[in-house]
């Protein structure tokens, strides 16, 4: 019995029920798939969204790409595991709660105290987690929720503490005072990668410290000069040769300074005055200069972004206020020589946009330049080796697109020691305890109560850097340190690590991807993943970054509710390329909604007009179009396979769209209405079933909904199309050499359609066609009905081996076949139309000729404008001649 299917696909009626059924089936868990023991493993660890709000379009793109891969490999018979999870995102989450607390209750975290405040943060994070989980499900993500992980749960905490202890014992983690990036608003350190740079217009001041100091310096930050201890010049700069090595005790706007003149080849003689004021405490570059030249380090700016005590009237002022006051005093004393506007980059916090203050601070660091005894190499070296040539016995990690390898190497080459401590309350607390001068570093807390734990927490990227292997453990007991080595005693770790691919945005290549390689190669002597696929940023339709202030944010859940999840997914996958930014508009999503409806309607037509008989296809029973569509289906399966295996998502989708809309809907389905075939039912269902399987990873909901109309088995666990299933037909087809026969019919039909359109023959007007077919006469006669009825508008058809009417015809050609359309043109109407066009052209030609005959135009108009007008005249005269010739023939 043929099913009754709704005329229009309404995703809201299907999506929730389908996802709930998938979840209940347990098919997201590879353990439930009844696969053979030797089935290959394929695993992806979801880049964990931050528990700070909602999913954005970047997350939606990530989910779409990863779900395509996991569904594809699941259908290919792999033990396909996709582990979901979320990130506690320490700084961002704490900042959100602090802002809410201040806005709603007028309180700070200090009013609540550490434990009560952390309880609030955990409650907020849980609410965000629940919302994000529902949004991930809304996007159709077929991840295994039974294995969900959280970067701050007990299992991940044990992994973090174990790796910290391991690195500390190897001498890679140390505590020391160094220049760090400090955010006065977040009141915490930031890693180099968490610093963003914004272009600004600033003032560049040139001045002398005092009237008795011999050199002038230039800077954009006069307030930092309160802590200067030297002036550096290039040793080759003849202007300052006599001053090198001298020390001057001076008064700088009321603050006593002791300035030493040092020579350093890094100083650019062409920048400013060529003399650089050295502020070791407030510049990473100057910090290195101070170490090299044994300079004193003075700290003028504190952690709140204010001038410290001991600096006279400037103390307690914010840096901007102190800057203005210092400049004012330099002017009063006649010390300011120049003040000019320049463009420069300002360092800001990636979370709150607050300007960064470089400050000396006692922090915890990972040494990336120290040789690891167990490896005989530095962390930088193993990071580079893993991508460049392979690590240990593992092949090199592949980056898609490959151009990002250069970016990766550049980051590794310039990597400095990683500051891993943060001055916030939320996060993994550093597993270090103190008792007097004693220090204890461990996975478990000390048994005695009089030990005090370090107040700082770890950088979020430390815990997320362990993500691929820490998620493979499902309880703290499965993670242990034995003889200085980390051991993960779990079946998942043995079966699924390293993971197959990391799919994420290119913007976190350094934040996260590189750190996972660093942490995994060191900890496990292994790689975290074999491939890296980087997608671009999702921008608005005009290529601009989405932001609430611009009002151009497109919400993925809103799009899914309006146009369906499948359409939303396709809009993020199609017309994209690896590593390139994705332009997205609501119109694009709506356009793919129309395609989803096209797929629904094609399927509805087949299901409503044909019956599935489960008969094997036989070559002798197939029509010409049957054989052609089977060939195109096999080619499509092959091509889609190749594209998905190489992460060419958009190309795979385009091949499928071409097959669906052009080959199947426009040609095969239309041909089937006029062509006889003994196995039309079997071919229709063969094509439909394979097509739904091919589309399923891209559009899981609509394909599952259609699939359920003719079978009770879930499409999600159906076998991926295999050309071996069609092998007998395919081999027979190849052997006969008839591959081009149906294409000849297509070419003839297309030629007739095109010539009718070009000659503006009304669609409803029936005409006579004479075809000179040569050796294709028998083929065309066998397909007489197709030639007449497939939107060619032919009322009478005469097929001859060789023919050519005497006159009154329109000529077309399709390969070696010649086509003559007789009586196609109404002469009187065509005459009237051409005469009207000729009159318009005459007027146009006269207008341009008059313009070109005017000397004033020729003398005053630019050459290119005159040339353009002459070109217009030549084209108009050419068109005029062609129309006159056509009129003459009529």
N, C-alpha and C positions, 0 to 999 in steps of 0.2 A: 504493500500500500504506500502510495506516494505521500510524503509529509506535507502538511499545510504550513507554509512559512510566511511570517510577517513580510509585508511589502517593503518596509523600511527597517533597517537595523538601528535600534535605539540602545546604545551601550548601557544606559542607566538600568535597563531591565535585566541585564545579564551579568555585568562585571562582578558585583559583590557575591552573588550566588556561586559563580564559577570559581572565584578565588577561595571562598569558604570550602568548597568541595575539594579543591586542590589540597588545601591545608589538612583537611580531615583525612584525605587519602594517604597521607604520609609520604607522597612521592617526592617531596622536596628533600627528603633524607635518603641518601644513596643506599643506606643499609636496608631499605624496604623495597628495593627494585628487583630482587631475585636475579641478580646478575651472576654469571659464572665467576669463580674465584680468581681467574686470571684476567678478568676485565680490567683494562687500563684505568688509572686514576686521573682525574682532572679536577683541580681545585682553584678556587678564587677566594681571597679574603676581602670582604667589602671594606673599602676605605671608610672608616667610621665617621658619620656626621657628628658634629658637635651638639651636645645637649643644651643648646642655647636658644632654640626657637623653632623655625620651620625649615622644611626642605626648600631649596631654591632650584632654579633651572640647571645649575651646574650639577647638583646632586641627581636630578632627574636624568640628565644625559649619562652620568656614570652608571646609574641603575639600568638604563636602557641598553647600553653597550654590554654590560656584564650579564644581564639576563639573556641577551641574544646568545652569548657564548655558552652560558651554562645550559640553556635549553637545547642548543645545537649539539653539544657534546653528550648530554643526557640521552638524546634521541639516537646518537651515534653508538650507544652501548657502553659509554664510559661510566665509571663510578664518579659522577659529577657532583662535587660538593661546593656549595657557596655559603660561606660563614658570614652571618650578619653581625653587626656590632655598633656601638656608639662610643664617642670619645668624651671624657669629662671636661676637656678644653679648659684647663684650670683658670688661666687669667680671664678669658672671655666670660666664663660662667660666674666667677666671683664678681667681676665688674657688673654684670647684669643684676645680680642680687643686691649688690651695694647700692646701685642706682635706684632700684625699686624700693629698698629700705629707706633711703633718704627721701625719695619722692612721696611715698605713702605714709611713712611714720616719722619722718624727720630725724631718723637715727642713723648712727654709723655702726660698723661691725664691732667697734670697741665698746659701744653701749650694751651690746648683747653678750660680748665675750666669745672666745674662740669656739667652744663646743656648741652653744646655742646658735651662733651664726652658721656654723657648718651644718647644723640640722636644717636650717632654712635653705641653704644651698642644695643639700641633698634632696629636699622636697621639691625645689624648683627643677632640679635636673631630672628627677623622676617624672614629673609632669611633662617636661619637654620630650623625654624619652618615649613616653606613651604616645604622644602626638606624632613624633617622627616615625615610630614603628607603624602606625596606621597609614601614614603617608607613603612609606616604603611599600606596604602591601597594596595601596591604591595604584601604584605604578606597575603592578603585576609581577613584582620581584619573586622569583621562585627560589628563595634562599631557605636554608634549613634553620628554622627558628628554634629547634631543640638544642642547637649549638651556639646560640647567641652569646656574645661576649661584651664586656664593658671594661674600658681601660682602667677603671678604679675598683673593680670587684676584687674579691679575695684571691682568686687564682692569678690574675694579672699583677696584683700587689706582690705576691710571692715571687713571680718572675722578675719584677723590677728590683726587688731587694736582693735577689740571688745574683743578678747581673751586676748590680752596684758593688756588692761584696767581692765578686770575682774580679772586676776591673780594679777595685781598690787594692786587692792583694797582688795584682800584677803591676801595680805602680802606675796605672793609667789614669786613675782618679786621684786628684790631689786638691788640697785647699790652699789658696794663696791670694795675695792682694794684687790685683791687676786692674787695668782700665776696663770697664764694662759699659754696655749701653744701658742707661738708667732711664726709666720712665717715671717722672715725678707724679703723674696722675695715678698710674697703676701701682706705683711705689714698689717697683720690682725691676730686676735685671731683664734684659731681652737678649736672645742670641743675635748674631749678625744677620741671620736670615729673617728675623722678625722686625727688622728695621726697614722702613720704606723711605723712599726719597721723593720729595716734591720740589718742583721748580718754583722759586720765589724771586721777587725783586728785592734786593737788599742794598744796604749802604756800605760802601767800602771806604773805611777811614784811613788816612795816612797822617801820622803824628809822631812826635818825640815823647818819650816818657817824661822827660824834664828838660829844662833849658841847658843843663850841664851834661846831658847825655849826647854823644856825638852822632848817633844814627837815628834815622826815622824808620818806622815799621808800618806795615799796612795790615788791617784786619777788618772782618765784619762783626767781631765780637769783642769790643773794648773791655767789657766786664770781666772777661777771663784773664786779662792782662794783670789783674790784681794778684795773680798767682804765678806770674812769669819768673823764671829763674835764669833764663839765658836768652841770647839772641844768636841765631844760627845764620851763617853766611856761607856761600860757596867758596872753597879755598882758591878757586881760579879767578874770583871776582877781585880785580885790582883795586876797586874803590875802598874795600874794607880790609885789605891785607895787613895794614899796620895795627888794626884793632884786635886781631885774633889772639886769644889767650888772656886778654885783660878783663878785669872784673870792676864793675862800677856800683857803688852804693848810692842810690838815688831816692828821691821822693816822687812817687807817682800819684798825683792828685790827693796827697795827704797820706798815702800808704808807703812805708819804707820798703824798697826792693833791693836785692843784691843780684845784679845781672852780669853773667859771664858771657863773653863773646866766644863762640865755638865755630869751628869749620866743619862743614858736612857737605859731601858731594850731592846729597839728595835735594839740596836747596836750589830752587830755580831762580837764577839771577834776573830773569825777565819778569817775574811775578812781583807786582807791587814795587817796593824799593829794592828787592833782592835781599832784604834782611828780614828774617822770620822770628817773631817773638815766640819763645818756647814756653808752653804751659803744660808741663808733664802730667798734671792731674786732670786735665780737661780736654785731652786730645790723644787718640790712640797713636798717631804718628809721633807726637811729641813725647809720649811715654817711652817709645822705643829710642828716641834721641837721648832722653834722660838716662836710660840704661847704658847706652853706648858711651856717653860722655860723663857718666857719674855725677848727674845733676841732682840737686835737692828737689823733692816733690812737695809742693804746697797745695792745699785744697781750699779753694775760695767759695765754691758753690756746694750746697748741701743737697740731701736727698729730696727736699721739698722744692728744689729749683730756686732757692734763695741764697743770698750772700751770707756766708758764715759770720759768726762772731769774730771780732778781732780785726775787722776791716773798716773801722771808723763809722762814718755816717752812711756807708753803703750797706752795713750789716742789717740783715732782716728784710732787705728789699728784694723783690723778684728780679730776675736777670734783666728783663726789659726795662724796668725802672732804673736799675743801676746803670745800664748802658746809656740811657738818656742823660742821667746826672753826670756820668764821667765825660761824655762828649761836651756837655755844657761847660764843665770845669776846664777841659782842654782848650776850648774856645776862649774862655776868660783869661787863661794864662798865655795865649798866643802860641800854643803848641800844635794845634790842628792845622796841618798844611793843606789837606785836600779831603773833600767828601764827595763821593760820586756813586751813582746808582749802577748796580750790576745784577746780573741774573746768576743765581747759584742754586745748588741743591741743598735742601734742609732735610735732616734725618728726623723722621717721626715714628711714633709707635704704630705698629700695624693694626692695633686694636682700637686706639682712641684718638689717633692723629696728634697727640701731644708731642712737641719737639723733644727729642732725646737729649739727655745730658750725659756726655762721657764722664764717668767718675771712677776714681780708684776705690775698690771695694774688696773686702775679704769674701771670696766666693769659692764654690766647688767647680772644678774644671775637669774635662777629659783631655788628656794629652794625645794629640793626633800625630805628633812627630817623634814619639818615643818608640823604639823597636819593641815589639811584643815578644818576649822570650819564646813563647810557644809557637810563634809564627816566623820569627826572624825578620819581620818586616813591621813597618809602622801601619797604623790604621789607614792613613792616607794611601799608602801603597797598595794595601789589599783592596781598598775601595776602587781604586783605578784599575787594578788587575782584573777584578771580577767582570768589568764591562769591556776592557780592552782585549783580553785574550783568554779569559776563563780563570776560575779559581779552583785549585786542587785538581780533582778529577772531573769537575763540572765544566760544561761548555760555557762560553762567554754569555753574559746576560745581553739580550737583544733589546734595543730601544727602538720603538716605532713612533714617529718617523726617525730615521737614523741621524738626521741633522742635529738632534738634541744631544747626541754624544759629545759634541764639541762643548756645549754649555756645561754638561756634566763634568768633563775633564777640567774646564776652567775653574769650576767651583772647587773641585778637589785640590787643584794646584794652589789655590789661594785660601784654603781652609786654615783657620787659626784654631787654637785650643778652644774647645766648646764649653762655654759657661752653662752649667746644668742646674744651678740653684736659683730659686725664685723666692722673693720675699712676700709670699702670699700664704693664706691659710688653707685654701682648697687645693687638694692634689695629693700626690704621693709624698709623704713626709720623708725627708732624707734619713736613711736607716743608720744614723750615727748617734751615739749616746756619749755623754760626758759625765765624769765624776772626778772633780778636782782637775788634775792634769792628765788623768787617764782618758783614753778614747776607746770606745768599743764600736766596731762596725759589724753588723750581723743581719741575718734574715729574721731571726726571732728577737724579741725584746730581751734585755738582760733580766735574769731571774730576780736580782736584788732591786729594791724599790728606789734606792737613792741615786740611780742614774737618771740624767736629764737628757731628753732627746733634742736634737738640733731643731730649731724653730722653722727653718726654711723647708720649702717643698721642691720637688724636682721639676725641671722643664717638662712640659707635656710631651714634647717630641722624644724624650727619653723613653717613656712608656710606650708610645705609639711606634717607636723604632723597633720594638720587640714583637710587633703585632702579628706577623705571619706565623711565628712559632709559638707565641704565648697563647694564641687562640686555639692551638691544637691540644692544649691541656684542658681538662674539664673539672679539675679539682686541685686545690693547692698541693695535695699529697703526690700528685703526678710530676711535680717540679722539685728537683733536688740538686744540691751542689755536692759532688763527690770528687774528692782529690783535686779541687780547683777547676772542675769541669761541670758544665750545666748538663743535667740529664732530664729529658722529658719522657717519662714512662707512660706513653699513651698509644693506643692503636692508631688514632688519627695522625699523630706525628709520624709514625712509621709509614703510613699509607699515603699521606697527602702532602708531605713537606719534602723538598721545596714546592711551593705552589706553581701553577702553570703560568699565570700572568697576573701582573698588577695593572689594573686599568684605573687611571686617575687623570686629573687636570695637569697640564704642563706647569701651572703656576706653583705646584708644590713639589716639583722635581727635587729641589734642594731642601726645603723644609722637612720633607718626610721620606721621599723615595731614597735619596742618597743615604739618609740616616739608617734606614732599614738595612741597606746593603752593608753599611759600616758595622752596625750592631750584630747582624747575623753572621757575617764572615768571621768576626772576632769570637763571638760566643759559641757558635756551632761548628766553625770551620766549614761552612756551607753557604750557599747562596739562598736568598729568601724566595726568589721567583726566577723563572727562566726568561720570561718576556716582560717588557714594560710597554704598555700602549698608552700614549698621552693624547687626550682630547683637548680641544681649545676652550676658551672662555665662551660662555653663551651671552651674546650681545643682543641689543634690540634690532629691529628691522633695518635701521640706518647704520648699524655697525657701532653703536655707542654702548658704553658700559651701563648696565641696568643699575638704577639707584632710586631709592624712595624719593629723594629730593627732586629728581628729574621727572618723576611720575611715569617712568617707562618700565617698571618691573612687571614681568609676566609670571604669574604664579602657576606652577605645574599642576597643582591639584585643581585650581580653578579651570584650567584648560581641559583637564581630564574630565571634569564634571560637565563642562559645556559640550565638548566635542568627542569625548571618549578617550580612554587611556591609549588605545592603539594609535589613534591619530596623533596624540601628543608625543608618543615615542617615535613615530616615523618622522615627525617634524624635527626631531633632534638628531636623527641618524642619517636621513637622506640629504643629499647635496652637501655633504661634509667630507673632510679629508683629515687624516691623522695630524694632530698638532695644530690645526688651523682653527681660528675662532669661528663660532657658529652664529650666524645671523638668524634671529627668530622673531616672528611677528604673529599676531593672532590670525592674520590672513593665511599664513603658511599652515598653521594648525588646521584651520577650517578647510583648506585645500586638501589636506590628507584625510580629513573626515569624508570628503566627497569620494576619495579613492576607496576608503573602507566600504562605503556604500556600494561602489562599483563591484568590489569583490563579493559583497553580500548578494547583489542582484545577479551576477553571473552564476553563483552557486545556487541561488534560488531557482533560476531558469533550468539548470541541469537537474536539480532534485525534483522539480515539478513536472519535467517532461521525459525523464528517463528513469529506468529501473536498474538497480544494481543486481546483477545476476551471478557474480562470482565465477564467470567462465573465463578460461584461459584464452588470451588473445592468439588468434591464428592468422598467419600472414595472408592466406588466400581469401580470407573473409573481410579484409580491411579495404576501405576506399582509399583513393589517392590522398584526400585530406587527412584521413585517419593516420596514414603512414607518415605524412608530413608533421602532424602535431606530435606524434610519438618521437620523431627525430628531434624536434625542437625541445621537447620535454627532457630528453636525455642530455642534450647540449646544455640546457638550463641547469639541470642537476649538477653536471660536471663543473660548470662555471661558478655557480653559487658555492659549491664545496671549496673550490680553489680560493675564492675571495674571502670566505669566512675563516679559512685556515690561515690566511695572511692578514687578518684584521681589516680587510677592505669592506667595511660594513655598507657604506653607501653604494659602492659598485654592485655588491650582491643584491641590494634592494632595487637598484635600477634595472638589473637583469630580470628580476622577478616582475617588476612593474611592466616592463616591455613585453614579457611573455603573457602576463595576465590581460593587459588591456589590448595590445596589438595582436599578438598571435592567436590567443584564445578567443577573446570577445569579438574583435573586429573581423577575424578571418575564419577561425575554425567553427565557432558557434553559428556564424552567419552561413557558412558553407553547408553545415549540417542540416539546415532547413531545406536545402534543395538537392542534396546529394544522397544517394542510396548507399547503405552499408549494412551488412549482416551483423556487425558487432558495434554499432554506434553506442549502445548502452554501455558496453564494457569499456570502450575507449573513453567516453565521457567521464565515467566514474574513475577510471585509471588516472586520467589527467586531473580531475578534481581532487582525489585523495592525495596524490603527490604534490599538487599545488598547495593544498592546505598545510601539509607537512613542511614544505619549504617556507611558507609564510609564517608558520607558528612561532619561531623564535622572535620575529619582528612584531607580529600582531597576535599575541597569544589569546586574547579574549574572543575576538570575532571568529577566529579559526576554530577555537574550541566550541563556540556556540553553533557554528555550521556543522562541525563534525558530529555533534550529538544528535543532529537531525536524522542521521542514517546509521549510527552505531552506538553501542553503550560503552565502548572502551574509551578511556581518556586519551585525548590526542597528546597530552604532555608526555606520555610514556610510549607513544607509538614509535616504530622504527623509522629512522631517517631514510628518505628515498635512496634506493640503491639501483644503479643502472643494470646490475646483474639480474634483477627481477625482470627486466625488459630485454635481457641479453639476446634471447632467440630472435625477437622481433628486430632488435637493433642490428644484429649481425646480418640477418636476411636483407634488411633495408640497405645496408652498406654494400652487400654483394650485388644487388640488382642494379645499382647505379642509377636509381630513379630519384635521387635526392633533389634534382632540380625541377621535376615535372610539375609539382603543385606551385612552385615558385614562378614557372612560366605562366600559369593561369593567373597568378597574382599580378604579374607584370602587365599582362594584357588588360585585366580589369582596372588596374591603377592608371594605365595609359588612357583608357576611355574616360575614366572619372576626371583625370587632370585636363584633358582636352575639352571636355564639356565645361569645366570650370573656367578655363582660360578664355573660352569663346562665349561665356555668359549664356549658355543654353539653360533654360529654365529646368529645374530639377524634375518637375512632373511631366516634361515633354518627352514622348516616346519617339525614337529615331531608328533608322535602319543602319546596320553596320555590315560592311563587307570586309572579311579578313582574308589576307593573302598569307597562308600559314606555312607554305613550303612543306618540309618534312614533319612539321608539328600538326598537320591537318587532323590525323587520327586522334591525337591527344586532345585537341581543342573540341572536336566533335563529341568525344566521350564526356566532355565537361560542358556541353552545350548549355545546360540549365544554369550552371554557375555564371557563365558569361552573360547570360540574359538577365539574371535576377539579382545579382549581387550589387545593387545600387549603380548599375550602368545605364539604366533608362533606355535599354534597347528593346524595341517592339518587334523588329524583324532582324534575323541574323543569318548571314550567308557566309559559310566557311569554304574557301576554295584553296587548292594547292597553290595556284598563282592567279592573281586577279588585280585589276586596276581599272576602276570606273573612268569614264571619259572626262567628266566635269562635275561641278557642283558637289564637292566633297571637302570634308576637313580631314587632314592626314595626321596620323599618329603612328609611332613605332614602338615596339616592345621587343628588344633584342633583334632577332631575325624575322619577327612577325610584323607585317604591315597592316594597318587598320585604316579603313576609310569610312567616315560617318557621312551618310547621305541625307540630304534635306535637313541638315542639322540647324541651318540658319534661316530665319525668316528674313528674306532679302529686303523687303520694304522697311521692316523695323531696324535691320542692321544698317541700311542706307541712312535712315533718319538719325540713328545714333552716331554714325561716323561723321555725317555732315555737321552735326551739333559739336562734336569734338573738334572738327576742323575749324569751325568758326571761332571757338574758344582759343585754339592754337594760333589762328591768324591774328586775333586781338593781342594775344600775349607776345607774339613775334614782333608786331608793330610797336608795342610799348617798349620792348627792350632795344629794338633798332633805333627808335627815336632817341632813347637815352644815350646810346653809344655814338650817335651822330652829333651830340652836343659837345662842343669843345670845352665848355665849362666843367662838364662831368669828367672828361678825359684828363683835363689839366689838374683838377682838384682831388679827385678820388684816388685812394691808395691803389697801387698796382694790383694787389691781390683781389680787390673789389672789382676792378675793371675786368680782370681775367675771369673772375667768377661769372660776371654777366655775359661775357662772350661764350663761356662754356654752356650757360643756360640756353643761349641763342642757338648754338650748334646742335644741342640735344633736341630742342623744340623743332628745328628744321628737319632733323633726322626722323623724328616721330611723325611730322607732317607728311614727309615723303612716303613713309610706310602706310599711313592711313589712305593716302591718295591711291596708292597701288592696290590696296584692298578694295577701295571703292570702285576702281576701274574693273577689277575682276567680277564684282557684283553686277 
